[in-house]
Amino acid sequence: MSEIKQRYKVIIRCQQCGEKYILRGRPKETGGYDTGFKRCVCGNEAQFDMDVSPE
């Protein structure tokens, strides 16, 4: 039986346009969080502020 990782509330804010996304994610083994987020609506794929808190 696999271990279930704790979920986290991840708030992502785009540094280019200021758009804010609130997602749920799980920690990745390589670091960071897996939320499924790829890019902002403005096309930004790299410059984000992330705030993470346990759910």
N, CA, C and O atoms as CSV, one atom per row, in Angstrom:
chain,resi,resn,atom,element,x,y,z
A,1,MET,N,N,0.848,-1.179,0.000
A,1,MET,CA,C,0.000,0.000,0.000
A,1,MET,C,C,0.890,1.238,0.000
A,1,MET,O,O,1.792,1.351,0.830
A,2,SER,N,N,0.648,2.154,-0.911
A,2,SER,CA,C,1.507,3.333,-1.019
A,2,SER,C,C,1.148,4.376,0.036
A,2,SER,O,O,0.006,4.488,0.482
A,3,GLU,N,N,2.155,5.117,0.405
A,3,GLU,CA,C,1.974,6.171,1.400
A,3,GLU,C,C,1.337,7.389,0.728
A,3,GLU,O,O,1.744,7.782,-0.366
A,4,ILE,N,N,0.348,7.978,1.378
A,4,ILE,CA,C,-0.319,9.158,0.840
A,4,ILE,C,C,0.381,10.392,1.396
A,4,ILE,O,O,0.470,10.571,2.610
A,5,LYS,N,N,0.878,11.245,0.496
A,5,LYS,CA,C,1.577,12.454,0.915
A,5,LYS,C,C,0.561,13.528,1.281
A,5,LYS,O,O,-0.524,13.603,0.705
A,6,GLN,N,N,0.932,14.349,2.242
A,6,GLN,CA,C,0.067,15.447,2.670
A,6,GLN,C,C,-0.085,16.464,1.542
A,6,GLN,O,O,0.866,16.730,0.807
A,7,ARG,N,N,-1.271,17.025,1.409
A,7,ARG,CA,C,-1.504,18.056,0.406
A,7,ARG,C,C,-1.209,19.424,1.007
A,7,ARG,O,O,-1.303,19.624,2.218
A,8,TYR,N,N,-0.851,20.353,0.138
A,8,TYR,CA,C,-0.536,21.711,0.547
A,8,TYR,C,C,-1.335,22.704,-0.290
A,8,TYR,O,O,-1.647,22.448,-1.453
A,9,LYS,N,N,-1.658,23.826,0.312
A,9,LYS,CA,C,-2.290,24.922,-0.404
A,9,LYS,C,C,-1.157,25.762,-0.986
A,9,LYS,O,O,-0.302,26.256,-0.251
A,10,VAL,N,N,-1.156,25.921,-2.304
A,10,VAL,CA,C,-0.090,26.636,-2.994
A,10,VAL,C,C,-0.696,27.871,-3.663
A,10,VAL,O,O,-1.572,27.756,-4.520
A,11,ILE,N,N,-0.226,29.040,-3.265
A,11,ILE,CA,C,-0.677,30.286,-3.878
A,11,ILE,C,C,0.440,30.764,-4.800
A,11,ILE,O,O,1.560,31.017,-4.355
A,12,ILE,N,N,0.128,30.883,-6.079
A,12,ILE,CA,C,1.101,31.289,-7.086
A,12,ILE,C,C,0.693,32.659,-7.603
A,12,ILE,O,O,-0.448,32.855,-8.022
A,13,ARG,N,N,1.631,33.612,-7.573
A,13,ARG,CA,C,1.368,34.952,-8.105
A,13,ARG,C,C,2.392,35.250,-9.198
A,13,ARG,O,O,3.599,35.126,-8.990
A,14,CYS,N,N,1.887,35.643,-10.363
A,14,CYS,CA,C,2.732,35.969,-11.508
A,14,CYS,C,C,3.435,37.298,-11.252
A,14,CYS,O,O,2.789,38.271,-10.862
A,15,GLN,N,N,4.744,37.352,-11.464
A,15,GLN,CA,C,5.502,38.582,-11.264
A,15,GLN,C,C,5.336,39.550,-12.428
A,15,GLN,O,O,5.643,40.734,-12.289
A,16,GLN,N,N,4.859,39.073,-13.570
A,16,GLN,CA,C,4.696,39.947,-14.731
A,16,GLN,C,C,3.363,40.678,-14.729
A,16,GLN,O,O,3.328,41.893,-14.921
A,17,CYS,N,N,2.255,39.953,-14.513
A,17,CYS,CA,C,0.933,40.589,-14.619
A,17,CYS,C,C,0.189,40.657,-13.290
A,17,CYS,O,O,-0.814,41.364,-13.189
A,18,GLY,N,N,0.659,39.933,-12.261
A,18,GLY,CA,C,0.020,39.984,-10.949
A,18,GLY,C,C,-1.122,38.997,-10.755
A,18,GLY,O,O,-1.738,38.975,-9.689
A,19,GLU,N,N,-1.416,38.182,-11.759
A,19,GLU,CA,C,-2.489,37.183,-11.647
A,19,GLU,C,C,-2.180,36.225,-10.507
A,19,GLU,O,O,-1.023,35.866,-10.287
A,20,LYS,N,N,-3.224,35.806,-9.774
A,20,LYS,CA,C,-3.052,34.944,-8.607
A,20,LYS,C,C,-3.817,33.643,-8.818
A,20,LYS,O,O,-4.967,33.645,-9.256
A,21,TYR,N,N,-3.148,32.517,-8.493
A,21,TYR,CA,C,-3.747,31.192,-8.616
A,21,TYR,C,C,-3.652,30.509,-7.261
A,21,TYR,O,O,-2.599,30.543,-6.624
A,22,ILE,N,N,-4.733,29.891,-6.815
A,22,ILE,CA,C,-4.748,29.128,-5.572
A,22,ILE,C,C,-5.002,27.675,-5.940
A,22,ILE,O,O,-6.063,27.329,-6.459
A,23,LEU,N,N,-4.005,26.819,-5.662
A,23,LEU,CA,C,-4.059,25.417,-6.072
A,23,LEU,C,C,-3.724,24.517,-4.897
A,23,LEU,O,O,-3.247,24.976,-3.859
A,24,ARG,N,N,-3.978,23.235,-5.075
A,24,ARG,CA,C,-3.557,22.232,-4.096
A,24,ARG,C,C,-2.468,21.402,-4.749
A,24,ARG,O,O,-2.529,21.103,-5.941
A,25,GLY,N,N,-1.467,21.032,-3.951
A,25,GLY,CA,C,-0.373,20.250,-4.510
A,25,GLY,C,C,0.251,19.333,-3.487
A,25,GLY,O,O,0.003,19.448,-2.286
A,26,ARG,N,N,1.057,18.429,-3.977
A,26,ARG,CA,C,1.806,17.492,-3.133
A,26,ARG,C,C,3.291,17.697,-3.409
A,26,ARG,O,O,3.671,18.053,-4.524
A,27,PRO,N,N,4.126,17.476,-2.407
A,27,PRO,CA,C,5.571,17.639,-2.613
A,27,PRO,C,C,6.107,16.632,-3.635
A,27,PRO,O,O,5.693,15.473,-3.665
A,28,LYS,N,N,7.034,17.102,-4.468
A,28,LYS,CA,C,7.701,16.223,-5.423
A,28,LYS,C,C,8.992,15.720,-4.787
A,28,LYS,O,O,9.572,16.390,-3.932
A,29,GLU,N,N,9.434,14.554,-5.200
A,29,GLU,CA,C,10.673,13.994,-4.664
A,29,GLU,C,C,11.884,14.835,-5.054
A,29,GLU,O,O,12.885,14.841,-4.338
A,30,THR,N,N,11.807,15.535,-6.166
A,30,THR,CA,C,12.918,16.349,-6.648
A,30,THR,C,C,12.880,17.774,-6.101
A,30,THR,O,O,13.715,18.602,-6.466
A,31,GLY,N,N,11.921,18.061,-5.231
A,31,GLY,CA,C,11.760,19.406,-4.678
A,31,GLY,C,C,10.624,20.135,-5.358
A,31,GLY,O,O,10.249,19.790,-6.479
A,32,GLY,N,N,10.083,21.115,-4.714
A,32,GLY,CA,C,8.950,21.841,-5.261
A,32,GLY,C,C,7.639,21.114,-4.995
A,32,GLY,O,O,7.592,20.170,-4.206
A,33,TYR,N,N,6.579,21.560,-5.657
A,33,TYR,CA,C,5.254,20.990,-5.445
A,33,TYR,C,C,4.601,20.693,-6.776
A,33,TYR,O,O,4.719,21.468,-7.725
A,34,ASP,N,N,3.910,19.567,-6.842
A,34,ASP,CA,C,3.205,19.163,-8.051
A,34,ASP,C,C,1.767,19.650,-7.956
A,34,ASP,O,O,0.969,19.107,-7.191
A,35,THR,N,N,1.436,20.682,-8.740
A,35,THR,CA,C,0.090,21.239,-8.752
A,35,THR,C,C,-0.569,21.117,-10.122
A,35,THR,O,O,-1.781,21.291,-10.248
A,36,GLY,N,N,0.215,20.822,-11.131
A,36,GLY,CA,C,-0.297,20.783,-12.493
A,36,GLY,C,C,-0.214,22.128,-13.184
A,36,GLY,O,O,-0.570,22.235,-14.357
A,37,PHE,N,N,0.248,23.165,-12.486
A,37,PHE,CA,C,0.352,24.512,-13.043
A,37,PHE,C,C,1.494,24.569,-14.047
A,37,PHE,O,O,2.595,24.102,-13.755
A,38,LYS,N,N,1.251,25.133,-15.224
A,38,LYS,CA,C,2.280,25.216,-16.266
A,38,LYS,C,C,2.688,26.650,-16.559
A,38,LYS,O,O,3.879,26.962,-16.574
A,39,ARG,N,N,1.703,27.542,-16.797
A,39,ARG,CA,C,2.029,28.935,-17.109
A,39,ARG,C,C,0.836,29.835,-16.852
A,39,ARG,O,O,-0.305,29.379,-16.772
A,40,CYS,N,N,1.120,31.104,-16.725
A,40,CYS,CA,C,0.099,32.132,-16.475
A,40,CYS,C,C,-0.643,32.443,-17.780
A,40,CYS,O,O,-0.178,32.099,-18.866
A,41,VAL,N,N,-1.786,33.089,-17.656
A,41,VAL,CA,C,-2.557,33.481,-18.838
A,41,VAL,C,C,-1.797,34.492,-19.695
A,41,VAL,O,O,-2.076,34.614,-20.888
A,42,CYS,N,N,-0.833,35.227,-19.103
A,42,CYS,CA,C,-0.050,36.201,-19.865
A,42,CYS,C,C,1.096,35.531,-20.622
A,42,CYS,O,O,1.792,36.193,-21.392
A,43,GLY,N,N,1.305,34.217,-20.414
A,43,GLY,CA,C,2.351,33.488,-21.131
A,43,GLY,C,C,3.614,33.270,-20.316
A,43,GLY,O,O,4.517,32.564,-20.765
A,44,ASN,N,N,3.699,33.855,-19.138
A,44,ASN,CA,C,4.864,33.704,-18.270
A,44,ASN,C,C,4.971,32.247,-17.804
A,44,ASN,O,O,3.992,31.663,-17.339
A,45,GLU,N,N,6.174,31.667,-17.933
A,45,GLU,CA,C,6.391,30.284,-17.504
A,45,GLU,C,C,7.453,30.156,-16.426
A,45,GLU,O,O,7.733,29.043,-15.980
A,46,ALA,N,N,8.066,31.277,-15.984
A,46,ALA,CA,C,9.212,31.137,-15.085
A,46,ALA,C,C,9.201,32.053,-13.868
A,46,ALA,O,O,9.745,31.671,-12.831
A,47,GLN,N,N,8.621,33.220,-13.940
A,47,GLN,CA,C,8.753,34.198,-12.866
A,47,GLN,C,C,7.493,34.239,-12.002
A,47,GLN,O,O,6.523,34.929,-12.317
A,48,PHE,N,N,7.536,33.468,-10.889
A,48,PHE,CA,C,6.389,33.380,-9.995
A,48,PHE,C,C,6.828,33.499,-8.547
A,48,PHE,O,O,7.943,33.117,-8.191
A,49,ASP,N,N,5.947,34.027,-7.719
A,49,ASP,CA,C,6.104,33.984,-6.267
A,49,ASP,C,C,5.187,32.876,-5.782
A,49,ASP,O,O,4.024,32.810,-6.181
A,50,MET,N,N,5.707,31.995,-4.913
A,50,MET,CA,C,4.901,30.901,-4.400
A,50,MET,C,C,4.842,30.981,-2.879
A,50,MET,O,O,5.858,31.183,-2.215
A,51,ASP,N,N,3.635,30.819,-2.338
A,51,ASP,CA,C,3.419,30.762,-0.898
A,51,ASP,C,C,2.748,29.413,-0.615
A,51,ASP,O,O,1.680,29.115,-1.149
A,52,VAL,N,N,3.392,28.603,0.232
A,52,VAL,CA,C,2.905,27.245,0.481
A,52,VAL,C,C,2.552,27.088,1.956
A,52,VAL,O,O,3.319,27.490,2.832
A,53,SER,N,N,1.376,26.495,2.228
A,53,SER,CA,C,0.976,26.226,3.607
A,53,SER,C,C,0.264,24.875,3.653
A,53,SER,O,O,-0.407,24.502,2.691
A,54,PRO,N,N,0.399,24.139,4.753
A,54,PRO,CA,C,-0.284,22.837,4.864
A,54,PRO,C,C,-1.794,23.022,4.827
A,54,PRO,O,O,-2.320,24.036,5.286
A,55,GLU,N,N,-2.476,22.039,4.281
A,55,GLU,CA,C,-3.932,22.096,4.197
A,55,GLU,C,C,-4.570,21.623,5.468
A,55,GLU,O,O,-5.797,21.605,5.573
